[in-house]
Amino acid sequence: MTGRVSERVFVDAGTSGHGFKLAPVWGDHVARLLLDVPDPRLAQFSPARFTAGAGLAAGFGAARILG
């Protein structure tokens, strides 16, 4: 989950172990969020998806990403 939670409050959490490998690119994404220039391709990771009831369509077989 990465995105704005409220005015001037952002969250970047839940990347687990693979977050270390993604850190350079993901850091750029977070910086763009702070500058209010988000990448629309990553909107599915927004905290707003929980209030909208939208889940992620990722996973394999019966194993799906929650949230």
mmCIF file of the N, C-alpha and C atoms, coordinates in Angstrom:
data_MODEL
# 
_entry.id   MODEL 
# 
loop_
_atom_site.group_PDB 
_atom_site.id 
_atom_site.type_symbol 
_atom_site.label_atom_id 
_atom_site.label_alt_id 
_atom_site.label_comp_id 
_atom_site.label_asym_id 
_atom_site.label_entity_id 
_atom_site.label_seq_id 
_atom_site.pdbx_PDB_ins_code 
_atom_site.Cartn_x 
_atom_site.Cartn_y 
_atom_site.Cartn_z 
_atom_site.occupancy 
_atom_site.B_iso_or_equiv 
_atom_site.pdbx_formal_charge 
_atom_site.auth_seq_id 
_atom_site.auth_comp_id 
_atom_site.auth_asym_id 
_atom_site.auth_atom_id 
_atom_site.pdbx_PDB_model_num 
ATOM 1   N N  . MET A 1 1  ? 0.850   -1.154  0.000   1.00 0.00 ? 1  MET A N  1 
ATOM 2   C CA . MET A 1 1  ? 0.000   0.000   0.000   1.00 0.00 ? 1  MET A CA 1 
ATOM 3   C C  . MET A 1 1  ? 0.903   1.226   0.000   1.00 0.00 ? 1  MET A C  1 
ATOM 4   N N  . THR A 1 2  ? 0.667   2.094   -0.923  1.00 0.00 ? 2  THR A N  1 
ATOM 5   C CA . THR A 1 2  ? 1.446   3.321   -1.009  1.00 0.00 ? 2  THR A CA 1 
ATOM 6   C C  . THR A 1 2  ? 0.551   4.441   -1.503  1.00 0.00 ? 2  THR A C  1 
ATOM 7   N N  . GLY A 1 3  ? 0.519   5.531   -0.770  1.00 0.00 ? 3  GLY A N  1 
ATOM 8   C CA . GLY A 1 3  ? -0.262  6.671   -1.214  1.00 0.00 ? 3  GLY A CA 1 
ATOM 9   C C  . GLY A 1 3  ? -0.601  7.626   -0.098  1.00 0.00 ? 3  GLY A C  1 
ATOM 10  N N  . ARG A 1 4  ? -1.416  8.596   -0.429  1.00 0.00 ? 4  ARG A N  1 
ATOM 11  C CA . ARG A 1 4  ? -1.838  9.625   0.530   1.00 0.00 ? 4  ARG A CA 1 
ATOM 12  C C  . ARG A 1 4  ? -2.932  9.052   1.425   1.00 0.00 ? 4  ARG A C  1 
ATOM 13  N N  . VAL A 1 5  ? -2.758  9.240   2.739   1.00 0.00 ? 5  VAL A N  1 
ATOM 14  C CA . VAL A 1 5  ? -3.751  8.814   3.714   1.00 0.00 ? 5  VAL A CA 1 
ATOM 15  C C  . VAL A 1 5  ? -4.622  9.997   4.116   1.00 0.00 ? 5  VAL A C  1 
ATOM 16  N N  . SER A 1 6  ? -3.997  11.141  4.301   1.00 0.00 ? 6  SER A N  1 
ATOM 17  C CA . SER A 1 6  ? -4.712  12.384  4.584   1.00 0.00 ? 6  SER A CA 1 
ATOM 18  C C  . SER A 1 6  ? -3.806  13.544  4.173   1.00 0.00 ? 6  SER A C  1 
ATOM 19  N N  . GLU A 1 7  ? -4.253  14.745  4.418   1.00 0.00 ? 7  GLU A N  1 
ATOM 20  C CA . GLU A 1 7  ? -3.464  15.914  4.037   1.00 0.00 ? 7  GLU A CA 1 
ATOM 21  C C  . GLU A 1 7  ? -2.075  15.846  4.664   1.00 0.00 ? 7  GLU A C  1 
ATOM 22  N N  . ARG A 1 8  ? -1.042  15.848  3.819   1.00 0.00 ? 8  ARG A N  1 
ATOM 23  C CA . ARG A 1 8  ? 0.355   15.821  4.238   1.00 0.00 ? 8  ARG A CA 1 
ATOM 24  C C  . ARG A 1 8  ? 0.777   14.545  4.963   1.00 0.00 ? 8  ARG A C  1 
ATOM 25  N N  . VAL A 1 9  ? -0.011  13.466  4.829   1.00 0.00 ? 9  VAL A N  1 
ATOM 26  C CA . VAL A 1 9  ? 0.342   12.178  5.435   1.00 0.00 ? 9  VAL A CA 1 
ATOM 27  C C  . VAL A 1 9  ? 0.297   11.108  4.353   1.00 0.00 ? 9  VAL A C  1 
ATOM 28  N N  . PHE A 1 10 ? 1.436   10.448  4.148   1.00 0.00 ? 10 PHE A N  1 
ATOM 29  C CA . PHE A 1 10 ? 1.564   9.397   3.155   1.00 0.00 ? 10 PHE A CA 1 
ATOM 30  C C  . PHE A 1 10 ? 1.995   8.111   3.835   1.00 0.00 ? 10 PHE A C  1 
ATOM 31  N N  . VAL A 1 11 ? 1.674   6.995   3.215   1.00 0.00 ? 11 VAL A N  1 
ATOM 32  C CA . VAL A 1 11 ? 2.090   5.701   3.744   1.00 0.00 ? 11 VAL A CA 1 
ATOM 33  C C  . VAL A 1 11 ? 2.764   4.906   2.626   1.00 0.00 ? 11 VAL A C  1 
ATOM 34  N N  . ASP A 1 12 ? 3.768   4.146   3.018   1.00 0.00 ? 12 ASP A N  1 
ATOM 35  C CA . ASP A 1 12 ? 4.426   3.217   2.104   1.00 0.00 ? 12 ASP A CA 1 
ATOM 36  C C  . ASP A 1 12 ? 4.728   1.967   2.927   1.00 0.00 ? 12 ASP A C  1 
ATOM 37  N N  . ALA A 1 13 ? 3.903   0.947   2.789   1.00 0.00 ? 13 ALA A N  1 
ATOM 38  C CA . ALA A 1 13 ? 4.032   -0.240  3.631   1.00 0.00 ? 13 ALA A CA 1 
ATOM 39  C C  . ALA A 1 13 ? 3.612   -1.487  2.863   1.00 0.00 ? 13 ALA A C  1 
ATOM 40  N N  . GLY A 1 14 ? 4.068   -2.623  3.356   1.00 0.00 ? 14 GLY A N  1 
ATOM 41  C CA . GLY A 1 14 ? 3.609   -3.893  2.823   1.00 0.00 ? 14 GLY A CA 1 
ATOM 42  C C  . GLY A 1 14 ? 4.408   -4.447  1.667   1.00 0.00 ? 14 GLY A C  1 
ATOM 43  N N  . THR A 1 15 ? 5.634   -3.980  1.462   1.00 0.00 ? 15 THR A N  1 
ATOM 44  C CA . THR A 1 15 ? 6.412   -4.511  0.346   1.00 0.00 ? 15 THR A CA 1 
ATOM 45  C C  . THR A 1 15 ? 7.143   -5.797  0.703   1.00 0.00 ? 15 THR A C  1 
ATOM 46  N N  . SER A 1 16 ? 7.203   -6.139  1.990   1.00 0.00 ? 16 SER A N  1 
ATOM 47  C CA . SER A 1 16 ? 7.819   -7.385  2.452   1.00 0.00 ? 16 SER A CA 1 
ATOM 48  C C  . SER A 1 16 ? 9.267   -7.494  1.970   1.00 0.00 ? 16 SER A C  1 
ATOM 49  N N  . GLY A 1 17 ? 9.743   -8.705  1.748   1.00 0.00 ? 17 GLY A N  1 
ATOM 50  C CA . GLY A 1 17 ? 11.139  -8.922  1.367   1.00 0.00 ? 17 GLY A CA 1 
ATOM 51  C C  . GLY A 1 17 ? 11.498  -8.412  -0.008  1.00 0.00 ? 17 GLY A C  1 
ATOM 52  N N  . HIS A 1 18 ? 10.564  -8.462  -0.946  1.00 0.00 ? 18 HIS A N  1 
ATOM 53  C CA . HIS A 1 18 ? 10.891  -8.014  -2.297  1.00 0.00 ? 18 HIS A CA 1 
ATOM 54  C C  . HIS A 1 18 ? 10.990  -6.495  -2.376  1.00 0.00 ? 18 HIS A C  1 
ATOM 55  N N  . GLY A 1 19 ? 10.567  -5.780  -1.347  1.00 0.00 ? 19 GLY A N  1 
ATOM 56  C CA . GLY A 1 19 ? 10.676  -4.330  -1.332  1.00 0.00 ? 19 GLY A CA 1 
ATOM 57  C C  . GLY A 1 19 ? 12.108  -3.851  -1.440  1.00 0.00 ? 19 GLY A C  1 
ATOM 58  N N  . PHE A 1 20 ? 13.035  -4.656  -0.927  1.00 0.00 ? 20 PHE A N  1 
ATOM 59  C CA . PHE A 1 20 ? 14.452  -4.290  -1.008  1.00 0.00 ? 20 PHE A CA 1 
ATOM 60  C C  . PHE A 1 20 ? 14.906  -4.243  -2.463  1.00 0.00 ? 20 PHE A C  1 
ATOM 61  N N  . LYS A 1 21 ? 14.460  -5.208  -3.256  1.00 0.00 ? 21 LYS A N  1 
ATOM 62  C CA . LYS A 1 21 ? 14.841  -5.239  -4.676  1.00 0.00 ? 21 LYS A CA 1 
ATOM 63  C C  . LYS A 1 21 ? 14.174  -4.118  -5.471  1.00 0.00 ? 21 LYS A C  1 
ATOM 64  N N  . LEU A 1 22 ? 12.974  -3.761  -5.057  1.00 0.00 ? 22 LEU A N  1 
ATOM 65  C CA . LEU A 1 22 ? 12.222  -2.733  -5.767  1.00 0.00 ? 22 LEU A CA 1 
ATOM 66  C C  . LEU A 1 22 ? 12.533  -1.317  -5.272  1.00 0.00 ? 22 LEU A C  1 
ATOM 67  N N  . ALA A 1 23 ? 13.340  -1.196  -4.226  1.00 0.00 ? 23 ALA A N  1 
ATOM 68  C CA . ALA A 1 23 ? 13.552  0.088   -3.550  1.00 0.00 ? 23 ALA A CA 1 
ATOM 69  C C  . ALA A 1 23 ? 13.926  1.250   -4.477  1.00 0.00 ? 23 ALA A C  1 
ATOM 70  N N  . PRO A 1 24 ? 14.856  1.111   -5.414  1.00 0.00 ? 24 PRO A N  1 
ATOM 71  C CA . PRO A 1 24 ? 15.202  2.270   -6.240  1.00 0.00 ? 24 PRO A CA 1 
ATOM 72  C C  . PRO A 1 24 ? 14.023  2.801   -7.065  1.00 0.00 ? 24 PRO A C  1 
ATOM 73  N N  . VAL A 1 25 ? 13.309  1.933   -7.703  1.00 0.00 ? 25 VAL A N  1 
ATOM 74  C CA . VAL A 1 25 ? 12.177  2.358   -8.537  1.00 0.00 ? 25 VAL A CA 1 
ATOM 75  C C  . VAL A 1 25 ? 11.001  2.784   -7.665  1.00 0.00 ? 25 VAL A C  1 
ATOM 76  N N  . TRP A 1 26 ? 10.759  2.029   -6.594  1.00 0.00 ? 26 TRP A N  1 
ATOM 77  C CA . TRP A 1 26 ? 9.635   2.358   -5.715  1.00 0.00 ? 26 TRP A CA 1 
ATOM 78  C C  . TRP A 1 26 ? 9.887   3.693   -5.007  1.00 0.00 ? 26 TRP A C  1 
ATOM 79  N N  . GLY A 1 27 ? 11.146  3.974   -4.667  1.00 0.00 ? 27 GLY A N  1 
ATOM 80  C CA . GLY A 1 27 ? 11.491  5.263   -4.067  1.00 0.00 ? 27 GLY A CA 1 
ATOM 81  C C  . GLY A 1 27 ? 11.173  6.416   -4.999  1.00 0.00 ? 27 GLY A C  1 
ATOM 82  N N  . ASP A 1 28 ? 11.408  6.222   -6.280  1.00 0.00 ? 28 ASP A N  1 
ATOM 83  C CA . ASP A 1 28 ? 11.052  7.238   -7.272  1.00 0.00 ? 28 ASP A CA 1 
ATOM 84  C C  . ASP A 1 28 ? 9.538   7.443   -7.299  1.00 0.00 ? 28 ASP A C  1 
ATOM 85  N N  . HIS A 1 29 ? 8.793   6.348   -7.211  1.00 0.00 ? 29 HIS A N  1 
ATOM 86  C CA . HIS A 1 29 ? 7.331   6.428   -7.191  1.00 0.00 ? 29 HIS A CA 1 
ATOM 87  C C  . HIS A 1 29 ? 6.851   7.227   -5.974  1.00 0.00 ? 29 HIS A C  1 
ATOM 88  N N  . VAL A 1 30 ? 7.415   6.930   -4.804  1.00 0.00 ? 30 VAL A N  1 
ATOM 89  C CA . VAL A 1 30 ? 7.025   7.641   -3.583  1.00 0.00 ? 30 VAL A CA 1 
ATOM 90  C C  . VAL A 1 30 ? 7.374   9.128   -3.701  1.00 0.00 ? 30 VAL A C  1 
ATOM 91  N N  . ALA A 1 31 ? 8.538   9.438   -4.241  1.00 0.00 ? 31 ALA A N  1 
ATOM 92  C CA . ALA A 1 31 ? 8.919   10.841  -4.429  1.00 0.00 ? 31 ALA A CA 1 
ATOM 93  C C  . ALA A 1 31 ? 7.924   11.554  -5.336  1.00 0.00 ? 31 ALA A C  1 
ATOM 94  N N  . ARG A 1 32 ? 7.474   10.887  -6.389  1.00 0.00 ? 32 ARG A N  1 
ATOM 95  C CA . ARG A 1 32 ? 6.492   11.501  -7.296  1.00 0.00 ? 32 ARG A CA 1 
ATOM 96  C C  . ARG A 1 32 ? 5.149   11.714  -6.599  1.00 0.00 ? 32 ARG A C  1 
ATOM 97  N N  . LEU A 1 33 ? 4.784   10.793  -5.696  1.00 0.00 ? 33 LEU A N  1 
ATOM 98  C CA . LEU A 1 33 ? 3.560   10.988  -4.920  1.00 0.00 ? 33 LEU A CA 1 
ATOM 99  C C  . LEU A 1 33 ? 3.658   12.247  -4.064  1.00 0.00 ? 33 LEU A C  1 
ATOM 100 N N  . LEU A 1 34 ? 4.810   12.424  -3.438  1.00 0.00 ? 34 LEU A N  1 
ATOM 101 C CA . LEU A 1 34 ? 5.006   13.592  -2.585  1.00 0.00 ? 34 LEU A CA 1 
ATOM 102 C C  . LEU A 1 34 ? 4.974   14.890  -3.388  1.00 0.00 ? 34 LEU A C  1 
ATOM 103 N N  . LEU A 1 35 ? 5.398   14.821  -4.652  1.00 0.00 ? 35 LEU A N  1 
ATOM 104 C CA . LEU A 1 35 ? 5.377   15.993  -5.523  1.00 0.00 ? 35 LEU A CA 1 
ATOM 105 C C  . LEU A 1 35 ? 4.045   16.163  -6.247  1.00 0.00 ? 35 LEU A C  1 
ATOM 106 N N  . ASP A 1 36 ? 3.085   15.281  -5.924  1.00 0.00 ? 36 ASP A N  1 
ATOM 107 C CA . ASP A 1 36 ? 1.750   15.284  -6.529  1.00 0.00 ? 36 ASP A CA 1 
ATOM 108 C C  . ASP A 1 36 ? 1.793   15.023  -8.032  1.00 0.00 ? 36 ASP A C  1 
ATOM 109 N N  . VAL A 1 37 ? 2.688   14.121  -8.439  1.00 0.00 ? 37 VAL A N  1 
ATOM 110 C CA . VAL A 1 37 ? 2.790   13.678  -9.832  1.00 0.00 ? 37 VAL A CA 1 
ATOM 111 C C  . VAL A 1 37 ? 2.801   12.141  -9.821  1.00 0.00 ? 37 VAL A C  1 
ATOM 112 N N  . PRO A 1 38 ? 1.702   11.511  -9.374  1.00 0.00 ? 38 PRO A N  1 
ATOM 113 C CA . PRO A 1 38 ? 1.696   10.050  -9.249  1.00 0.00 ? 38 PRO A CA 1 
ATOM 114 C C  . PRO A 1 38 ? 1.666   9.345   -10.602 1.00 0.00 ? 38 PRO A C  1 
ATOM 115 N N  . ASP A 1 39 ? 2.171   8.142   -10.601 1.00 0.00 ? 39 ASP A N  1 
ATOM 116 C CA . ASP A 1 39 ? 2.141   7.292   -11.795 1.00 0.00 ? 39 ASP A CA 1 
ATOM 117 C C  . ASP A 1 39 ? 0.796   6.558   -11.800 1.00 0.00 ? 39 ASP A C  1 
ATOM 118 N N  . PRO A 1 40 ? -0.066  6.820   -12.769 1.00 0.00 ? 40 PRO A N  1 
ATOM 119 C CA . PRO A 1 40 ? -1.399  6.199   -12.780 1.00 0.00 ? 40 PRO A CA 1 
ATOM 120 C C  . PRO A 1 40 ? -1.355  4.675   -12.857 1.00 0.00 ? 40 PRO A C  1 
ATOM 121 N N  . ARG A 1 41 ? -0.261  4.103   -13.338 1.00 0.00 ? 41 ARG A N  1 
ATOM 122 C CA . ARG A 1 41 ? -0.164  2.647   -13.417 1.00 0.00 ? 41 ARG A CA 1 
ATOM 123 C C  . ARG A 1 41 ? -0.092  1.996   -12.037 1.00 0.00 ? 41 ARG A C  1 
ATOM 124 N N  . LEU A 1 42 ? 0.259   2.778   -11.030 1.00 0.00 ? 42 LEU A N  1 
ATOM 125 C CA . LEU A 1 42 ? 0.403   2.228   -9.685  1.00 0.00 ? 42 LEU A CA 1 
ATOM 126 C C  . LEU A 1 42 ? -0.750  2.622   -8.768  1.00 0.00 ? 42 LEU A C  1 
ATOM 127 N N  . ALA A 1 43 ? -1.818  3.149   -9.323  1.00 0.00 ? 43 ALA A N  1 
ATOM 128 C CA . ALA A 1 43 ? -2.972  3.583   -8.532  1.00 0.00 ? 43 ALA A CA 1 
ATOM 129 C C  . ALA A 1 43 ? -3.620  2.440   -7.769  1.00 0.00 ? 43 ALA A C  1 
ATOM 130 N N  . GLN A 1 44 ? -3.474  1.211   -8.255  1.00 0.00 ? 44 GLN A N  1 
ATOM 131 C CA . GLN A 1 44 ? -4.094  0.071   -7.581  1.00 0.00 ? 44 GLN A CA 1 
ATOM 132 C C  . GLN A 1 44 ? -3.516  -0.178  -6.189  1.00 0.00 ? 44 GLN A C  1 
ATOM 133 N N  . PHE A 1 45 ? -2.370  0.424   -5.874  1.00 0.00 ? 45 PHE A N  1 
ATOM 134 C CA . PHE A 1 45 ? -1.749  0.257   -4.567  1.00 0.00 ? 45 PHE A CA 1 
ATOM 135 C C  . PHE A 1 45 ? -2.144  1.360   -3.586  1.00 0.00 ? 45 PHE A C  1 
ATOM 136 N N  . SER A 1 46 ? -3.044  2.233   -3.971  1.00 0.00 ? 46 SER A N  1 
ATOM 137 C CA . SER A 1 46 ? -3.470  3.350   -3.140  1.00 0.00 ? 46 SER A CA 1 
ATOM 138 C C  . SER A 1 46 ? -4.251  2.854   -1.918  1.00 0.00 ? 46 SER A C  1 
ATOM 139 N N  . PRO A 1 47 ? -4.085  3.510   -0.759  1.00 0.00 ? 47 PRO A N  1 
ATOM 140 C CA . PRO A 1 47 ? -4.886  3.165   0.410   1.00 0.00 ? 47 PRO A CA 1 
ATOM 141 C C  . PRO A 1 47 ? -6.379  3.366   0.168   1.00 0.00 ? 47 PRO A C  1 
ATOM 142 N N  . ALA A 1 48 ? -6.754  4.205   -0.779  1.00 0.00 ? 48 ALA A N  1 
ATOM 143 C CA . ALA A 1 48 ? -8.166  4.462   -1.068  1.00 0.00 ? 48 ALA A CA 1 
ATOM 144 C C  . ALA A 1 48 ? -8.888  3.221   -1.578  1.00 0.00 ? 48 ALA A C  1 
ATOM 145 N N  . ARG A 1 49 ? -8.147  2.215   -2.028  1.00 0.00 ? 49 ARG A N  1 
ATOM 146 C CA . ARG A 1 49 ? -8.803  1.008   -2.548  1.00 0.00 ? 49 ARG A CA 1 
ATOM 147 C C  . ARG A 1 49 ? -9.576  0.282   -1.467  1.00 0.00 ? 49 ARG A C  1 
ATOM 148 N N  . PHE A 1 50 ? -9.183  0.441   -0.201  1.00 0.00 ? 50 PHE A N  1 
ATOM 149 C CA . PHE A 1 50 ? -9.886  -0.238  0.880   1.00 0.00 ? 50 PHE A CA 1 
ATOM 150 C C  . PHE A 1 50 ? -11.275 0.347   1.101   1.00 0.00 ? 50 PHE A C  1 
ATOM 151 N N  . THR A 1 51 ? -11.393 1.664   1.073   1.00 0.00 ? 51 THR A N  1 
ATOM 152 C CA . THR A 1 51 ? -12.711 2.289   1.242   1.00 0.00 ? 51 THR A CA 1 
ATOM 153 C C  . THR A 1 51 ? -13.573 2.089   0.002   1.00 0.00 ? 51 THR A C  1 
ATOM 154 N N  . ALA A 1 52 ? -12.944 1.918   -1.150  1.00 0.00 ? 52 ALA A N  1 
ATOM 155 C CA . ALA A 1 52 ? -13.690 1.682   -2.385  1.00 0.00 ? 52 ALA A CA 1 
ATOM 156 C C  . ALA A 1 52 ? -14.080 0.212   -2.544  1.00 0.00 ? 52 ALA A C  1 
ATOM 157 N N  . GLY A 1 53 ? -13.504 -0.662  -1.696  1.00 0.00 ? 53 GLY A N  1 
ATOM 158 C CA . GLY A 1 53 ? -13.808 -2.086  -1.784  1.00 0.00 ? 53 GLY A CA 1 
ATOM 159 C C  . GLY A 1 53 ? -13.145 -2.762  -2.967  1.00 0.00 ? 53 GLY A C  1 
ATOM 160 N N  . ALA A 1 54 ? -12.084 -2.171  -3.492  1.00 0.00 ? 54 ALA A N  1 
ATOM 161 C CA . ALA A 1 54 ? -11.390 -2.730  -4.646  1.00 0.00 ? 54 ALA A CA 1 
ATOM 162 C C  . ALA A 1 54 ? -10.202 -3.578  -4.189  1.00 0.00 ? 54 ALA A C  1 
ATOM 163 N N  . GLY A 1 55 ? -10.129 -4.791  -4.669  1.00 0.00 ? 55 GLY A N  1 
ATOM 164 C CA . GLY A 1 55 ? -9.005  -5.656  -4.337  1.00 0.00 ? 55 GLY A CA 1 
ATOM 165 C C  . GLY A 1 55 ? -7.985  -5.659  -5.455  1.00 0.00 ? 55 GLY A C  1 
ATOM 166 N N  . LEU A 1 56 ? -6.889  -6.356  -5.221  1.00 0.00 ? 56 LEU A N  1 
ATOM 167 C CA . LEU A 1 56 ? -5.869  -6.510  -6.255  1.00 0.00 ? 56 LEU A CA 1 
ATOM 168 C C  . LEU A 1 56 ? -6.125  -7.817  -6.995  1.00 0.00 ? 56 LEU A C  1 
ATOM 169 N N  . ALA A 1 57 ? -5.990  -7.787  -8.295  1.00 0.00 ? 57 ALA A N  1 
ATOM 170 C CA . ALA A 1 57 ? -6.235  -8.973  -9.107  1.00 0.00 ? 57 ALA A CA 1 
ATOM 171 C C  . ALA A 1 57 ? -4.947  -9.758  -9.328  1.00 0.00 ? 57 ALA A C  1 
ATOM 172 N N  . ALA A 1 58 ? -4.053  -9.737  -8.353  1.00 0.00 ? 58 ALA A N  1 
ATOM 173 C CA . ALA A 1 58 ? -2.763  -10.425 -8.496  1.00 0.00 ? 58 ALA A CA 1 
ATOM 174 C C  . ALA A 1 58 ? -2.761  -11.718 -7.702  1.00 0.00 ? 58 ALA A C  1 
ATOM 175 N N  . GLY A 1 59 ? -1.943  -12.627 -8.124  1.00 0.00 ? 59 GLY A N  1 
ATOM 176 C CA . GLY A 1 59 ? -1.796  -13.889 -7.417  1.00 0.00 ? 59 GLY A CA 1 
ATOM 177 C C  . GLY A 1 59 ? -1.681  -15.037 -8.411  1.00 0.00 ? 59 GLY A C  1 
ATOM 178 N N  . PHE A 1 60 ? -1.671  -16.239 -7.851  1.00 0.00 ? 60 PHE A N  1 
ATOM 179 C CA . PHE A 1 60 ? -1.560  -17.425 -8.678  1.00 0.00 ? 60 PHE A CA 1 
ATOM 180 C C  . PHE A 1 60 ? -2.538  -18.476 -8.177  1.00 0.00 ? 60 PHE A C  1 
ATOM 181 N N  . GLY A 1 61 ? -3.400  -18.955 -9.041  1.00 0.00 ? 61 GLY A N  1 
ATOM 182 C CA . GLY A 1 61 ? -4.386  -19.960 -8.637  1.00 0.00 ? 61 GLY A CA 1 
ATOM 183 C C  . GLY A 1 61 ? -5.279  -19.441 -7.533  1.00 0.00 ? 61 GLY A C  1 
ATOM 184 N N  . ALA A 1 62 ? -5.402  -20.212 -6.462  1.00 0.00 ? 62 ALA A N  1 
ATOM 185 C CA . ALA A 1 62 ? -6.261  -19.814 -5.330  1.00 0.00 ? 62 ALA A CA 1 
ATOM 186 C C  . ALA A 1 62 ? -5.566  -18.811 -4.423  1.00 0.00 ? 62 ALA A C  1 
ATOM 187 N N  . ALA A 1 63 ? -4.257  -18.637 -4.588  1.00 0.00 ? 63 ALA A N  1 
ATOM 188 C CA . ALA A 1 63 ? -3.503  -17.705 -3.762  1.00 0.00 ? 63 ALA A CA 1 
ATOM 189 C C  . ALA A 1 63 ? -3.643  -16.296 -4.321  1.00 0.00 ? 63 ALA A C  1 
ATOM 190 N N  . ARG A 1 64 ? -4.361  -15.459 -3.617  1.00 0.00 ? 64 ARG A N  1 
ATOM 191 C CA . ARG A 1 64 ? -4.599  -14.091 -4.060  1.00 0.00 ? 64 ARG A CA 1 
ATOM 192 C C  . ARG A 1 64 ? -4.051  -13.104 -3.036  1.00 0.00 ? 64 ARG A C  1 
ATOM 193 N N  . ILE A 1 65 ? -3.688  -11.932 -3.496  1.00 0.00 ? 65 ILE A N  1 
ATOM 194 C CA . ILE A 1 65 ? -3.231  -10.873 -2.614  1.00 0.00 ? 65 ILE A CA 1 
ATOM 195 C C  . ILE A 1 65 ? -4.470  -10.277 -1.932  1.00 0.00 ? 65 ILE A C  1 
ATOM 196 N N  . LEU A 1 66 ? -4.414  -10.195 -0.614  1.00 0.00 ? 66 LEU A N  1 
ATOM 197 C CA . LEU A 1 66 ? -5.541  -9.623  0.126   1.00 0.00 ? 66 LEU A CA 1 
ATOM 198 C C  . LEU A 1 66 ? -5.495  -8.118  0.060   1.00 0.00 ? 66 LEU A C  1 
ATOM 199 N N  . GLY A 1 67 ? -6.667  -7.507  0.101   1.00 0.00 ? 67 GLY A N  1 
ATOM 200 C CA . GLY A 1 67 ? -6.737  -6.050  0.109   1.00 0.00 ? 67 GLY A CA 1 
ATOM 201 C C  . GLY A 1 67 ? -6.789  -5.547  -1.254  1.00 0.00 ? 67 GLY A C  1 
# 
